Amino acid sequence: DRAMVEAGGAVLLPASPFVSIVVVVEGRGKLEELVRQQPQLGGGANSVDGLVHAVRQGSVFMACAGTALQVRAEERLLIFRATAKHDLAEAEAAGGGGAPSLPTTTAASASAS
């Protein structure tokens, strides 16, 4: 995936069923992890929703499988995400990922590769 986000804008990268590597090529901003709640042994649920990372040019970030990424730009931000090729509809049907239903203000272009 590639996302160019203008200053003040945001984009949501959908979850991948595989581990991803995110590389910030230009700019500065925040990257928020959005994970579906997972049941725990003994009851309850575990979630890291809202975990926010400050990112800037040169930052490299690893995202766990099933994690959507909300990217907010403080300055124009160019990021790339590398993950194994997958069919998002097929992965969702198998329960392996997919983006949570979240509203987002997109002031950028994002394209899947």
C-alpha positions in Angstrom: 0.0 0.0 0.0 1.0 3.6 -0.6 -0.5 6.6 1.1 0.2 10.3 0.6 -1.6 12.3 3.3 -1.7 16.1 3.2 -1.0 18.1 6.4 -4.1 17.9 8.6 -5.5 14.9 6.7 -6.0 11.3 7.7 -6.4 7.9 6.0 -7.3 4.4 7.2 -5.3 1.5 5.9 -7.4 -1.7 6.3 -6.1 -4.6 8.3 -4.1 -7.3 6.6 -4.3 -10.9 7.7 -0.5 -10.9 7.8 2.2 -9.0 9.6 3.0 -5.6 7.9 6.0 -3.3 7.7 5.3 0.4 7.5 8.0 2.8 6.2 7.7 6.6 6.5 9.4 8.1 3.5 8.4 11.8 4.0 6.8 14.0 6.6 5.6 13.6 10.2 2.4 12.5 11.9 0.7 9.9 14.1 -0.1 6.2 13.4 -2.8 4.6 15.5 -3.3 0.9 15.7 -6.9 -0.3 15.5 -7.4 -4.0 16.4 -10.6 -6.0 16.9 -11.1 -7.2 20.4 -9.9 -10.8 20.9 -11.4 -13.1 23.5 -9.0 -14.1 26.4 -8.8 -17.5 28.1 -10.9 -17.2 31.3 -13.1 -14.5 29.8 -12.8 -10.9 28.9 -11.2 -9.4 25.8 -7.9 -7.8 24.9 -7.6 -4.8 22.6 -4.9 -2.3 21.7 -7.2 0.2 20.1 -5.9 3.7 20.4 -2.2 2.8 20.7 -0.7 5.8 19.0 2.9 6.1 17.6 4.6 9.4 16.5 6.2 8.8 13.1 8.5 10.8 10.9 10.7 10.5 7.9 12.8 7.4 8.4 10.5 5.6 10.8 9.9 1.9 10.4 7.0 0.3 12.1 5.7 -3.3 12.3 2.0 -3.9 12.5 0.6 -7.2 13.7 -1.8 -9.3 11.6 -5.4 -8.0 11.8 -4.4 -4.4 12.6 -5.9 -1.5 10.7 -3.8 1.7 10.7 -5.2 5.2 11.1 -2.6 7.6 9.8 -2.8 11.3 10.6 -0.4 13.8 9.0 1.0 16.8 10.9 3.0 17.6 7.7 2.6 16.0 4.3 3.2 12.3 4.9 4.2 9.6 2.4 4.1 6.1 3.8 4.4 2.6 2.3 3.1 -0.6 3.9 4.5 -4.0 2.8 2.6 -7.2 3.6 2.0 -10.6 1.9 -0.4 -10.4 -1.1 -3.9 -11.3 -0.1 -7.5 -11.0 -1.2 -9.2 -8.8 1.4 -12.7 -10.3 0.8 -11.3 -13.9 1.0 -9.4 -13.0 4.2 -12.5 -11.5 5.9 -14.6 -14.6 5.0 -11.9 -16.8 6.6 -11.9 -14.6 9.7 -8.3 -13.5 9.1 -8.7 -9.7 9.1 -10.3 -6.8 7.5 -10.8 -3.2 8.5 -13.1 -2.4 11.4 -16.0 -0.2 10.5 -14.7 3.3 11.4 -15.5 6.7 10.1 -12.5 8.6 8.7 -11.8 11.9 7.1 -9.6 11.1 4.1 -7.6 14.0 2.7 -5.2 11.7 0.8 -4.9 9.1 -1.8 -4.2 5.5 -0.9 -3.7 2.7 -3.3 -3.2 -1.0 -2.9 -0.3 -2.6 -4.6 
